[in-house]
């Protein structure tokens, strides 16, 4: 779907050119654009994830048809799939679901992201950052220094942090390099529309659990607490926009149950937050306080199946 900024860009063209650009947009940045199809494949390969049935990419692409009305330049093209291509699209979503559950949202993987975030903050803002919750003006890093780190490769970044003069930073990086992640204490689901910030939540969690603030680490998705649903699947297919070759919505085909499953995942009305302890003892203290934490904050605990 064309964004507001794209609409402004299209406004400068005539009807015929505008229709053509909408088609190009659908191919390079649409529901089943080529980059999206390929990046799921790449993620599976580099994550070493092999599950289910291998996706028939040629079958998927060969069963896609783009319909558009050249006489109506303000209408988005409609992507239609053949009967066989629908099955391949469902398989693509299943692969993405497994990537999310087994890789991107695996507790250890989330822990390593949180650890790198902790090491970064302490490197630039001082070892006391998580104890004082403040950033002294003299500790604010220069933009040039931050930029050098942002453009560094993974190995360069880890080496630079590992060479820090801070024992605390080096300790976190050593744990990453030796695959000793922080210990998972729980995963909380926050009600949509809340305005809480991760730092405030971490302070409350550590206080309720009776731990020092720097013994508790939290990790969230972007836009957490900004008053809108945080949709972990926002990059997934908007299935309501897809149609069968004959123009019938996919929800009216024999795949409606699978489509409903993915729609429920997309529309989940909560925002996840992972909590970690630096040690097993820290995690146990937090886990034992989850009930009291959920009594104070607008959240519930996600139970493992």
C-alpha positions in Angstrom: 0.0 0.0 0.0 1.3 3.4 -1.0 2.4 5.5 2.0 1.6 9.2 2.5 5.1 10.3 1.4 4.9 8.2 -1.7 1.5 9.8 -2.5 3.1 13.2 -2.4 5.8 12.0 -4.8 3.2 10.5 -7.2 1.3 13.8 -7.2 3.9 15.3 -9.5 3.2 12.9 -12.4 0.4 12.5 -14.9 -2.2 9.6 -14.7 -0.4 7.2 -17.0 3.0 7.6 -15.3 1.4 7.4 -11.9 -0.3 4.1 -12.8 3.0 2.7 -14.0 4.8 3.8 -10.8 2.2 2.1 -8.7 2.8 -1.1 -10.5 6.6 -0.8 -10.0 6.0 0.0 -6.3 4.0 -3.2 -5.9 6.7 -5.3 -7.4 9.6 -3.8 -5.4 7.8 -2.9 -2.1 4.5 -4.7 -2.1 2.8 -7.6 -0.4 4.9 -10.3 -2.2 7.7 -8.2 -3.6 10.8 -10.0 -4.8 13.0 -8.7 -2.0 10.5 -10.0 0.7 10.3 -13.4 -1.0 14.1 -13.7 -1.3 14.9 -12.4 2.2 12.8 -15.2 3.9 14.8 -17.6 1.8 18.1 -16.0 2.9 17.0 -15.9 6.5 16.2 -19.6 6.5 19.6 -20.4 4.9 21.8 -18.3 7.2 19.9 -19.2 10.3 20.3 -22.9 9.5 16.5 -23.4 9.8 15.1 -26.3 7.9 11.5 -27.1 8.7 8.4 -28.1 6.8 8.3 -28.2 3.1 10.7 -26.2 1.0 9.0 -23.3 -0.7 8.5 -23.5 -4.5 9.6 -20.0 -5.4 9.1 -20.4 -9.1 5.6 -21.8 -8.5 4.8 -18.8 -6.3 6.1 -16.2 -8.7 4.6 -17.9 -11.7 1.2 -17.9 -10.1 1.2 -14.1 -9.4 -0.7 -11.7 -11.5 -0.9 -7.9 -11.0 -4.2 -6.2 -12.0 -4.4 -2.5 -12.3 -6.7 0.1 -14.0 -4.6 2.5 -16.1 -7.6 4.8 -16.2 -7.6 5.1 -12.5 -4.2 6.3 -11.4 -5.2 6.8 -7.8 -6.1 3.1 -7.2 -3.4 0.6 -6.0 -2.8 -2.4 -8.2 -4.4 -5.7 -6.9 -2.2 -8.8 -6.5 -4.0 -12.0 -7.5 -2.7 -15.6 -7.0 -3.5 -18.8 -8.7 -4.8 -21.8 -6.7 -1.4 -23.4 -6.5 0.3 -20.1 -5.7 -1.9 -19.5 -2.7 -0.5 -22.6 -1.2 3.0 -21.4 -1.8 2.2 -18.0 -0.2 0.9 -19.9 2.9 4.1 -21.9 3.0 6.0 -18.6 2.9 4.1 -17.4 6.0 4.8 -20.7 7.8 8.5 -20.3 7.1 8.3 -16.7 8.5 6.5 -17.9 11.6 9.1 -20.5 12.3 11.9 -17.9 11.8 10.2 -15.6 14.3 9.6 -18.3 16.9 12.8 -20.3 16.5 15.2 -17.6 15.7 14.3 -13.9 15.9 12.2 -14.3 19.1 14.2 -17.2 20.7 15.0 -16.1 24.3 18.8 -16.6 23.8 18.8 -14.5 20.6 16.8 -11.7 22.2 19.3 -11.9 25.2 22.3 -11.4 23.0 20.6 -8.3 21.4 19.9 -7.0 24.9 23.5 -7.7 26.0 24.9 -5.8 23.1 22.6 -2.9 23.9 23.7 -2.9 27.5 27.4 -3.0 26.5 26.9 -0.1 24.0 25.2 2.1 26.6 27.8 1.5 29.3 30.6 2.0 26.8 29.3 5.5 25.7 27.5 6.6 28.9 29.4 5.0 31.7 29.2 2.0 33.9 26.8 3.7 36.3 24.2 4.4 33.5 21.8 1.5 34.7 22.2 2.5 38.3 21.7 6.2 38.1 19.2 6.4 35.1 20.9 9.6 34.1 23.2 10.8 31.4 25.7 13.4 32.7 26.3 16.1 30.1 30.0 15.4 30.1 29.3 11.7 29.3 27.3 12.3 26.1 29.4 10.9 23.2 30.4 12.9 20.2 28.3 12.2 17.0 31.4 11.2 15.1 32.3 8.5 17.6 28.8 7.1 17.6 28.8 7.1 13.8 32.0 5.1 13.6 30.5 2.4 15.7 27.2 2.4 13.8 28.9 1.7 10.5 31.2 -0.9 11.9 30.8 -4.6 11.0 29.9 -7.2 13.7 33.4 -8.3 14.3 34.7 -4.7 14.4 32.0 -3.6 16.9 32.6 -6.5 19.2 36.4 -6.0 19.1 36.0 -2.3 19.8 33.8 -2.9 22.8 36.0 -5.8 24.0 38.9 -3.4 24.0 37.1 -1.0 26.3 38.7 0.2 29.5 35.5 -0.7 31.3 35.6 -4.1 33.1 31.8 -4.2 32.9 31.6 -3.7 29.2 34.3 -6.3 28.6 32.5 -8.8 30.8 29.3 -8.5 28.8 31.1 -8.9 25.5 33.0 -11.9 26.8 29.7 -13.5 27.6 28.4 -12.9 24.1 31.6 -14.3 22.5 31.5 -17.4 24.8 27.7 -17.9 24.3 26.7 -17.3 27.9 23.6 -15.2 27.5 21.8 -13.4 30.3 19.2 -15.6 32.0 15.6 -15.4 30.9 13.2 -14.5 33.8 10.0 -14.1 31.9 8.1 -12.6 29.0 5.4 -10.0 29.7 2.6 -9.0 27.3 1.6 -5.3 27.8 -1.8 -4.1 26.9 -2.0 -2.0 23.8 -2.1 1.8 24.2 0.1 2.0 27.3 2.6 4.7 27.6 5.2 3.0 29.8 8.9 3.2 28.8 11.3 0.2 29.2 13.5 2.1 31.7 10.5 2.8 34.0 9.4 -0.9 33.7 12.9 -2.1 34.5 13.0 0.1 37.6 9.6 -1.2 38.8 10.6 -4.8 38.1 13.9 -4.5 40.0 12.2 -2.8 42.9 9.5 -5.4 43.2 12.0 -8.3 42.9 14.3 -6.6 45.5 17.3 -6.3 43.1 19.6 -3.5 42.2 18.4 -1.8 38.9 21.5 -2.9 37.0 20.8 -6.6 37.8 17.7 -6.6 35.6 17.7 -6.2 31.8 14.6 -5.7 29.6 14.2 -5.9 25.8 11.4 -4.7 23.6 10.5 -4.1 20.0 10.8 -0.7 18.5 7.9 1.8 19.1 7.1 0.1 22.4 4.9 2.3 24.5 4.1 4.9 21.8 0.4 4.4 22.1 0.0 2.2 19.0 -0.1 -1.6 18.6 3.4 -3.0 18.2 2.8 -5.5 15.5 5.7 -7.9 15.3 4.3 -9.1 11.9 3.9 -5.8 10.3 6.1 -6.9 7.5 4.0 -9.9 6.8 1.4 -10.2 4.1 -1.8 -8.1 4.5 -3.8 -11.1 3.4 -7.0 -9.1 3.1 -5.6 -7.4 0.1 -4.8 -10.6 -1.8 -7.2 -12.1 -4.2 -7.7 -15.4 -6.1 -7.2 -15.3 -9.8 -10.9 -14.9 -10.4 -11.0 -11.8 -8.1 -12.4 -13.5 -5.0 -10.7 -12.6 -1.7 -8.4 -15.3 -0.4 -10.5 -15.4 2.8 -13.2 -17.0 0.7 -11.1 -19.8 -0.5 -10.3 -23.2 1.0 -7.3 -21.6 2.8 -9.5 -19.4 5.0 -8.5 -21.3 8.2 -4.8 -20.8 7.6 -5.4 -17.2 6.7 -7.3 -16.7 9.9 -4.4 -18.1 11.9 -2.0 -15.5 10.5 -4.5 -12.7 10.8 -4.8 -13.4 14.5 -1.0 -13.3 14.9 -0.9 -10.0 13.0 -3.7 -8.5 15.1 -2.4 -9.6 18.5 -3.4 -6.7 20.8 -0.3 -6.7 23.0 3.4 -5.6 23.1 6.0 -8.1 24.3 8.7 -7.4 26.8 11.5 -9.9 27.7 13.1 -9.7 31.2 16.5 -11.1 32.0 18.7 -11.5 35.1 22.4 -11.3 35.0 22.6 -14.6 36.9 20.4 -17.6 37.6 19.7 -16.2 41.0 18.7 -12.8 39.6 16.3 -14.5 37.1 14.8 -16.6 39.9 14.1 -13.5 42.0 12.4 -11.8 39.1 10.4 -14.9 38.1 9.2 -15.3 41.6 7.9 -11.7 41.6 6.1 -11.9 38.2 2.7 -12.1 39.8 3.3 -8.9 41.8 4.8 -7.2 38.8 1.6 -8.0 36.7 -0.5 -6.7 39.6 1.2 -3.3 39.3 1.7 -3.0 35.6 -0.8 -3.4 32.7 0.6 -6.8 31.6 0.3 -10.5 31.8 2.9 -13.2 31.7 3.2 -15.3 28.5 3.1 -18.9 29.6 5.3 -21.4 27.8 3.3 -24.2 26.2 
